Amino acid sequence: MLRNFLLIACRNLYRNKTYTAINLIGLFVGMVTIIFIGLWLKDEISFDRSIKDHDRVVRLMHHWNNKAYGTIATEDVMPIPAAGELREKYGESFDYVALARPAVTVVAHEEEVINLEGSVAEPGLLGILSPKMVEGSIEGFDRADAILISQRVADIFFKEDNVINQVLTLNNKHMVNVIGVFEDFEGNTSFSGLDFIQPWSSLLAQQPWIQSSYTHWNDNSFRLYAKLKEGADLLAVNQKIEGLLEGKPNRNDQPRVFAHPMDKWHLYGEFINGHNTGGNIYYVHLFTVIGGFVLLLACINFMNLSTARAQKRAKEVGIRKTIGSSYKQLAVFFFSESILTVVIASFFALLFVLITLPWFNLFTEKSIQFPYADGYFWLAMALFVGITGIIAGTYPALYLSSFNPIKSLKGIFMAGAGAVKPRKVLVVAQFTVSIVLIVGTLVVYKQVQYAKNRPVGYNTKGLVDIPKKTDALYNKYDLLRNEMISTGAVLNTAEASNSMTRFEATLIGFDWKDKDPNVDPEFNVSYVTHDFGNTVGWHVSRGRDFSRDFATDSAAMILNETAARFMQLENPINERVVFNDIPYRVVGVIEDVVTGSPFKQVMPAVYLLSYDMVNNITVRLNPELAPAEAIAKLAAVFKRHAPGVPIQYRFVDEEYAKKFAMEERVGRIASCFAALALLISCMGVFGLAVFVAEQRTKEIGVRKVLGATIVHVWMLLSRDFLKFILLAILLALPLSVYLTGIWLNAYEYRAAFSLSVFAFPALGVCALTLITVSLQTWRAARINPTDALRDE
């Protein structure tokens, strides 16, 4: 019987090509969307799950009282002495505790020289991450001249050669021996792209200032990882270590330490006012709901078109019931028809996903592989197809199977209000969802543009950051500056302790007149050289910039406006500010420079003059030269002073643009889903318009005989659909305001919701619906009334 049902279902699908095509395309689009979202969700949810014992790995973080804004701030960095304290006082809770610090290093072997990103860490990090060793071992990792490299790096430098005990040169100076090769960490881990791991002892040997940080409890510049003992309760551990930083020197910011589990790093990495408010999990929920809605829209189309064609199938149902078909058998038949449609759509959807997955990875910046051998994926697909077929076919099957056979065979069957009203509700629901998605996409775009248009306090155009990756570039500032300017490629240059798009140091230990002794706030601290302000183009609002004309500027300080307001200094110029027991004199105040997230408020910042604490060269390129030509001239200068070390540079405007990457990616994905939702909705309306036009052919003929024009007929057929859209607009407005408000509240610097964002989608959907309906109603209105009435 099932075979017979499927055969008849195939014939019905073939006979009604227009409706079949609309249903198949709608379901195809919906299933492609949900498959792509499913693959993306799997990648997100499984983030860091490839790390052994990931459920026991934690990162030490702390909340602190940010008096500048009256909020609780959260940082994922810790001071060095916190590691020793954790081992000594709370060692019973941890198997491993390890300090780590990111490192970007120039690595050379024979003729090959490349920039690599890795980590300098205590030996405990290897026990925490449990890297899979391909060659060698971790024995001897405590030696300052040891290094572990990834498989990718080994393939670059050594090809088929034996890797162990090979010598690499770091930063054109330090020689290290490869003691092991570890398997590359997977793309969806927090350690993806980790090229090497160096022992902490090498950092102490190469950077003597690190040793002094062992007594600084206010230097939050280091990562601190740990691995809980098996069976340890995270909540109990956090209660024990909460006061780890309390009462320590220069820690009057009421710090509260906690261990953040690895399983939450990616999805729950956002903290607002001392509370974990989520993070990427928001997008997981968002796209799950969107994917479900897009598929539901396709199912709605199937329901609408199936019930709309009820009158044409009434006699078929009557005959089947007359010859003995039961209600249950008829329901199974209609279910088989819907499931068959879904199976066909799913086949083409899987084929499309397989072909376009590389493009999807590029679009979402992922590295997802199609799960050919994943049994759970195919089981999920089978359940997904079955459930979708049942959802799409439930209402039509139950509705069509309930027809009275006598009325059906007499041809007096009428669909009635009971069939029409659900269709109206479903159409309204379709367009409500579509409008909300479009409004959401526009709000994301507006928020990104609002942040992009935010004054950053300096000129990003033509500004380049060049990190000093070799000792050969230190103590040569005047020489390098003069040579770069003499090439004609540079207008000005300076040095700083951080790049223009990120502060490297957030420190406490400041004191000033009338400061609350119970408050020890954190300030962003940047060490700069003369000409820094002129190079970056910051704006001095009060006082002056650093100047070579004043020898006393070695003990001078420049504040940003936020710092001046926080200190409550009415006239900050010449005020005395003490930092780490050293007195400084404020000589100037600059407009706030946006260095961190463009979506957050600017932190209080201080700028100090130094030629020793700087490790980044900032260059203003000559706008009269092409950037490539200017960089080539700079590279020649650096090659003379650091031969064999490739110049590493970053355009500041490009680095700043990367801060919008997540929001822009979300906007792109959401816009695609919104377009697909609208496409499905319009296809459904088109299908209903085709049916309505066919059903009212004779009515149209009579009206035209009585003098109705084509425009009158077009208005008659279009106004009902327009009513649906207007109702959808009324429902979508409050829903859009509510949902976008939730999303915008996650940003400190955010755009306000305006009705103009809603007006465009509303008018656009109205116009698109009228065009879609008009394609069919105009054709129906032009039919010769003689042809329409010839059977009467």
N, C-alpha and C positions, 0 to 999 in steps of 0.2 A: 504493500500500500504506500509506503514511504517513497519507493521508487516512482510510483505512479504520480504521487503528489509533486515530486521534484520535476518530473517530465512536464506536467501541466503548468507548473510554475514557470519553467523555462519558456514554454510557448506563450504564456501571458506576458512575460517580460519582453519577448521578441515582438509580439503583436503591438504592444503599446510603447513604441520606441521613445517617444518624447518624454513620457513620464518616467520610463526606465532610466533614460539618460540623466534626467534631473536628479532622480534618487541616487543613482550611482555616483554622479559627480559630487553631490552633497555629502554622501557617506564617505567617499574617497578623501575629500578634503578634510572632513572631520577626523577620519582615522589616521591620515598622515600627521595631522596636528597632534593627536593624542599619542601616537607612537614616538614622534620626535620629543614631545614633552616627557614621555615615560623614560626614554633613554637619558635625557638630560637630568631628570629627577634621580634616576638610579646613580648617575655619576656624582650628583651632589650629595645624596644621602650616604653613599659609600665612601665619602671623602675621608682620608686618613685610615680607613679600615684595613688597608693592606699592611700597616705597621703592626708588627707582632706585639701582643698585649696592649693594643691601643687603648683599651678600656682602663688601663692602669697608669697611662702616661699623662702627666699634668704639666702646666706651665704656671709658674708663680707670678701673680699679679698683685696690684694693690690699689685700693681706693684712697683718695686723699681729699682734704677739704680745700677746694679752690675758692678762696675768698674773693678773687677778682670778679667772679660772677655769682657768688653765693650758691655754688653747686658742689656736688661731689664728683670729682674727675676720677678716671680709671686709667692706669697705665699697665702695659704688659712688659715693662722693664723693671729691673731691681738693682740695688747697689751691691757691689761685690761682697762686703762682709755678711750679707744676708745668707749667702751660701754656707759659710762656716757655721753660723748660728743655727741654720736648719739642720745641719748634720749633727752638731753637738747636742742640741736640746730636744730635737724631734726625730732623731735617727731611727727610732723604733717604728716609725710610720712609713719609712722609705727604703727601697732597695738601692736606689741610686739618686744622687743629687749632682747636677752639673751646670756650671756656668758656660755660656757660649756667646759668641759675638760674630755677626756676619762679616765676611771679608770678600773684597773684590781685588783680585791679584793678577798681575802680569806674570804668566808662566811661560817659560821657554825651555826647549830641548832641541839641541842642534840648530837647525834652521827654522823650526816651527816656533812661533811666538803668538800667544793668544791671551785674551782677558778671560778670566774664569771667576765664577761666583761660588763661594764656599763658606765654611764656618771654622772658626778657631774655638776649640772646646776642651773642657776637661774630659778625662777618660770616661767618666760616668755617662757621657752622652751616647757612647757606643752601646752601653748596656741598656740605655733607655730606648734607642731606636732599633737596636738589633739589626744592623745592616747585613744583607746577605753577601758573604764574601765569595767572589769569583776566583780570585787568586790571592795567595798570601794569607795573612791573618792580622789580627789587631795587636799581636804581641810586639812590645817595644814602642807602643804608641806614646808613651810618656816621654820619649826622647825629643828634644827640641828640633832635631833635624829629620824627624819622621813625617810622613804624609800618607794619607789614604786618598785614592782618586777613584772616580766613578768609571764604569765601563766605557762610557762615551768618551771621556778624556783619554783613557788608555788606547782606544781605537784611533784617536787623532794623533797621538804622539808616537805610539809604538807599533802600530799595525800588527804584524805577526810576531814581533820580537817578544822575548821574555821581559815581563814588566818588573818583577820584583828586583829590588836593589838598583833600579835605574835612577839616575840623578836628574832632578829638575831644578831650574833656577827661578826663584821668585823675586819679582821686582828688580831684576837685573843685578841682584846682590846676594841673596841668601840661597845656599845650596841645600837641597833636601833629598832624602832617599825614599823611594816608594816602597812601603812595607806591605801594601795590600791594595786590591781592587775590589770595590763593592758594586753590587748590581744597582743600576740606576733606579732611583725612587720613582714610583709611578706618577703619572701626570696629575692625578687627583689626590695629591698629598701636600701637606704644608712644606715638605722638603723636596718638592719637585725642582729639578734643575740644580740640585746641590752637586757641584763638580768635585769638591775635595773637602777633607776634614783634616785640620792641623791641630796638633796638641797645644794646650793652653800654655805650656812651658815655652813654646816658640814665641808667643805673644809677649810674655814677660821678658824674654831675651831681646826682642826687637823693639819693644815699646816700653821703656823704663817708667813712663808716667803711670802705667797700669799699676805698678807696685804701690804707688802712693794712694791709689783708689781703694786699697784694702782697708783703709781707716776712714773713708768718706761714706757716711751713711746717706748723704744727700745727693750722691752721683748716680742717678737712675739711668744708666747707659748700657746695662747688660741683660741678656736673656738668662733666665734661670729655669731649668727643666728638672723634673724629678719623676721617679717611677714608684708608685705606691706598692707597699707589700701586698702580696696576694691576700684577699679577704679584708683589706683595710677599708673602713667606711669613710668615704670622702667628706661627708658632712661633719663627722666627728673630727677628722683631721683639720678641716678648715676652722673649726671652733678652737682647736689647740693653737694653731699658728697665726690666728688673727692678730695678735698683739706683737708679732715678730719685730716690727719697726718702732713700736711705741717707746718713748723715752730715750731713743737713741740721739746722739749729738746732731743738732741742726734738724731735728724732725719734730717740728711743732705743728705739722699740717694734719694731725690726727689720722695717721695712716692705718689702714686695715688690710692685712694680707690675706690672700685666699689662693687656693689651687684651682686652676681652670682646666677641666679635663679635655684631653685631645679630641674626644668625640664631639665636643661642642665648639672647638676652635673655629671651624669654618661656618657652621650654620648659626651658632649663637655667640658671635664675637662682638656684639654691640652692647655697650653699657651707657646708660643715661642716668645721671644723678645717683650713681652707686648701685643701680639695678640692671641686671641682665635683661635687656628688652628684645633680644633676638638677634637679627642680622640677616644673613642670607636665607634663613628659614622662612622669612617673609616672602621671598620670591618663590620658594618651593610651594608654599601655600597658594600664592597668587597664580602661578602658572598651572597648578593642579586644578584650581577652580576654573581658570580660563579654558584649559583643554577640555574639561568636562562640559562647559557651556557650549563650546564650539561643536563638540560631538552631539550634544543634546539638540542643538539647532538643526543638525542634519537629520536626527531622528524625528524631530518635529515636522520637517518637510515630508518625510515618509508617511507619517500619520495623517497630515493634512491632505496630501494627494490621494492617499488610499481611501480616506473617508469621503473626500470630495467626489470621487468616482463611484461612490456607493450605488447610485441609481443605475449606472451602466452595468454593474455586476449583480444587481438584484435578481434578475431572471436566472443567472447562473446559480445563485444560492437557492432560489426556488426549485429549480430542477434537481439539484443535488439533494435537497431535503425530501422532495417528492419520491425520489428513487431509493431513499433509505438512509441518507447521510445524517449522522447525529450532530448535535451541536458541538460535541467534543471533536469529532472528526473534521468538521469544517474549521474549527479553531486551529487544529493541527495543520491543516492545509494552508491557511493564511500565514501561520507562523513559519512554515517551511518556505513560503514565498519570500518573507522578509529576511529570514536567515540566509537564503540563497543569495539575495541581493547584497547582504552584508559580506558574505564569503567572497563574492566576486570583487566587491570594492576593496576588501582587505588584501586580496592577492595583488591588485594593482598598487595599493598603498605601500605594501612591503617592498615591492619592486622599486617604487619611486624613492622610498627611504634609502634603500640600498645604494641606488645610483647617486643620490644627492647628499649622502652623509658627509663626504668631504667638504662640500659647500656649507653644510650646517655647522660643522666643526669650526670652519673659518669664521662663520657668522657669529657663533657663540663663544669663540676662543676656547674651544674644548678639544680633546683628543679622544673622542668616543669611538670605540670599535663596535662593528655590528656583531651582536652576540650569537653567532652561528651555532655554537656548541652548548649554549646555555639552556638546559632543559626547563628551567624556571621561566625563561623568556617565552618559550613556545607554549608552555602551559598557560602562562598569563595571556598570550595571544588567543589561544583557544577559548579561554573563559571570556576574554574581552569580546571576541566575535559573537559568542553565544549570548552573552548578556546584552550586547548592543542589538542583536537581532530580536531578542525578546522585548527589549524596551521599545524598539521601533515598531514591532508588530503587535504588541499587546492590545492597544486600543483598536486598531483596525480589525484584528482577529475577533475580538469580543463583540465589536459593533456589527461587523458584516455577518457574523454567524447568527445574530439574533433576528434577522429579517423574517417576517411572516411569509411563508411560501405561497399562500393563496394570493395575497396582495401583490407579491412579487411577480407571479406568473400572469396576473391580470394586467400588469403594467401600470398599476395605480399607486405604486410605492412612491412615497415622498420622503426626502431625507429629514425634513422637519427641523425645528429649532434646536433639538437635542444634538443634531450633528453639526449644525452651523456654529453654535455658540462656542464649543470647544475649539473649533478651527480659528475663530476670532481671537480667543484667548491665547492660543499658541502663536499666532502671527504677532500679536502685541508683545508677547514674551520674547520672541525672536529679535524684534527691533529694539526693545528695551535693552537687552544684553548688548546688541551691536553698538547702540549709541553710548552706553556706559564705557565699553571698551575703547571707542574712538575718543571720547572725552578724556579717559585715563591716559591714552597715548599723548594727546595734546598737552595735558598737565605735566607729564614727564618732560616733554620737549620744552615747555615754558619754564619749568624749574631749572633745567640745564642751561637754557639761554640766560635766565635771570642770574645764575651764578657766574656764567661766562662774562656777562656784562658788568660784573661787580668790579669796582676799582681795586686794583691789586697793589697800588702804592708805588709801583716802579714800572719801567718800560721793558717788557719781555721780548720785544722784537729785536732780533740780532744779538741777543745775549747768549753767551755760551759758557757752560761750566766744564772745567777740565780738572778732574781729580789728580793729585800728585801721587802717582803709584810707584815711584821709585825715589830712593834717597838722593839720586843724582839731581833732582829738581828742587831740593830744599836748600835754603840759604843762598839762593841765587835770584831773589825777587827783582832787584834793580836791573840786573843783567838781562833776565828774561823779559822784563817789561820793556826795556829799551829796544831789545832786538825785535820783539813782536810789533811794537809801534813803528819801527823803522821799515818794516816790510810793506807798510801801507795797507795791510789787511785789518789793522786794529785801530780803533779810535782811542780806547782807554782800557786799562786792565787793573785788577786788584786781586787780593787774596782774602780768603775767609775760612772759617772753621767748618762751614757747612755750605751745601748747595743752596741756590735760591728757592728751591721748591721743598726743602725739608730742613728743619732744625735737628741737629745731632745731639744737642744737650739741653735738658730741662732740669734746672738746678734750684736749690733752695739755699738759705744762708744769707739773706739780704736783710739789711737794717737801715732805717732812715728816720728822720724826725717825726715824732708822734706816731710811730708804728706800734700797733698792738703787740705787746710782748708775748701774747699767747698764740699768735698767728705766725706761721712760717711758710708763706706761699711760694709756689714754684714759678720761675720765670724762664722763658726761652732765652738762652745765652748764645751770642754769636761773637767770635773774635774776628776782627777785620783789619785790613791795612788801610793806609791813606789812599785816597782816590776811589774807595769802594762806593761811596754815595754817588759820586759823579759817574762811575762806571754803570751802576745799575739804574741810575736815574730816580732815586727816591726823593721825596719832597720834604724839606725841612720846614716845619710849621712854626717853630720857635727856636731861638738861639742860632747855632751854627753847626756846620759839619766838622769832622776831624780835619785838622790843617797842620801842615808842616811848619807853619809860622809860629805855632805854639808848642814849645818843648814840653809844657806841662800836660799835653794831651795823652801822654803815656799813662796818666792817672785820671783820664777823662771817661765819661760815660754818656752814651746817647740812649734815650728812651723812646719807645713808640707811644702813641697817644693813649693806648689802653693801659700801659704801665703807669703813665703820668696820672691818669684818672684814678687808677687803683690806689696809688700811693697818696692820693688826695693832696697833691702839691699844687697850690694855687699858682705859684710861679716857680716851676721846677728848675729854671736856669740858675746855675751856681749852687744848687742844693747838694748836700753831702749825702752819698749813699755808700754804705759799707757792704762789701761782698767778700765772704770768707776772711773776715777780719782785716781786709785791705780797704782803705777809704778811697772813694772816687768822687769826682766833681761832675755834675750834670752840665754838659755844654750845649746840648741840643735836644729837641724833640721832633721826631719825624712822624708823618702820617702813617697809619697802620699799613704794614706790608703783609700781604697774604702769602704765607709760606707753607701752611699746612693745608687742610681740606678747605676748598672754596665754599663748602656748605656749612662750615662751622664759624663761630666767632673767633676773632683774632686773639691769641694769647698775649699777656704782658710780655714784652721782650726788651732786653738790654743789649747794647752793642759796645764792645770794648776794643781798644786799639792794641794789636799785638802782631809781631812778626814771627813768633815762635809757635803759637797755638793754631796755626792755619795749615790746612792741607788741601785746599781747593782753589783753583785759579778761575776767576771770573773775567770774561773777555767781552768787550763791546766791539762787534765786527763793523767794518766800514761798509755802509749801505750801498756805496757806489760799486762794490765788487760783488760778484756772484758768490753765494755762501761756499760753494764747492771750491772756488778759486782761493777764497780767504782761508779756508781750512787747510788747503794744500800748503799755503805759505806758512801757516802756524806749525804744521807737521814738520816742515823742514827745520824750523827753529828748535823744536823739541828733539828732533833726531840728532842734532849737533850736540845737545847736552845729555841726552839719554839714548845713545844708539842701541838698537835692538829692542827697544820698548815702544810698542805702537801707541800713538796718541789716542786717548779715550776721551771723547767729548760728548756733551749732551746739549742740545738746543733747549733753552729754558722754556720757550713757548710750547715746544712739543712735550716736554716733561710736565708742564702745567696742564696741558690738554689731557694727559693720561689720567688726571684726577677725576675726569668726567666719564671714564671708560665704563664703569659699572652702570651708571644711570643711562648712558647712551645705548649700551647693549640692551638693557631692559626696555628702553624705548623702541629700539629696532624690533625686538622680538614681539613686544606688545602690539606694535603697529601692524606686523604681519598677521598676528592672530585677529586683530580688529578687522583687517581687510578680508580675511577668510570668513569671519563671522558675517560680515556684511554681504559678501558674495553668496554665501549659503542662504541668507535671508532673502536676498533679491531673487535667487533661483527659485526659492519656494513661492514667492509672490508671483513670479512669472508663470510657474506651473499652475497656480490657482487662477491666474488671469486667463490662461489658455482654457482651463476647464469652464470658468464662468462664461467666457465668450461662446464656447460650444453649447453650453446649457441654455443660453439666452439668444440663440441664433434667430428663432422665430419671433421672439419679442422684438428684437432689433429690426427684423423685416417689417413687422406691423407698424412700429414707430416711424420708420422711414416712409412707409406708404402714407401715413397720416401727416407727413411733412417735417419730421425731425431731421435736422442736419447732422453731418458727420461730427461736428463739434459737440452738439447736444448728446449724441450717443456716447462719444468719448467721455464727456463729463459724467454721464450716468454710470458708466462702468468703472470710472476711476475714483469717484468720491468715497465709496465704501472703503477702499484701500487707504485713502488719505486719512479717513477717520481713525483707522487703526494706528497709523504712524503718529498722528497728533496725540493719541492716548499714550503711545509708547514714549513720546517726548515728555509728557507730563509726569510719567512714572520715572523716567530716567533722570530727570533733573535732581530731585532730592537724593536719589541713590548715588549719583555721581558726586554731589557735594560731600556726602558722608564718607564715601570710600576714598576719594582723593584727599580729603581732609586728614584721614588716618595716615595716609602715606606721607603727606607733606609735614605732618607733625614730627616726623623722625629727623627733620633738618632744622638746625638752629637758624640758618640763613635761608629763608624760603620765600617763594613768590606767593601772593595771595590768589585765591580762586576768584575768577571773574566770569561773568555771564557770557562774555565774548568767546570764551573757550567752549562754552556749551552751544552758543548760537550757530557756529559754523557746522558742527556735526548735525544739529537739528535740521537746518536748512538743506545741508547736503544730502541727508537721508531722504528728506521729502522730495527733493529734485530727482534723486536717483530712483526712488520708488515710482514716481510719476513716469519717468523715462522707461523703466522696466515694464510697467503696466501698459504704457502707451504703445509699446512695440506690438502688443497683441490686440489691444482694444481698438486701435486705429485700423488695424487690418480687418477686424470683425465689423467695424462701423462702415467699411467701404464695400461690404458684400452686397451684391445685387439683391434687393428684396424679393424679386421673382424666384431666384434660386433658393432663398431661405424658406419661401412659402409654397413651393411647387407640390409638396406632399399633402397640403391641406385640402 
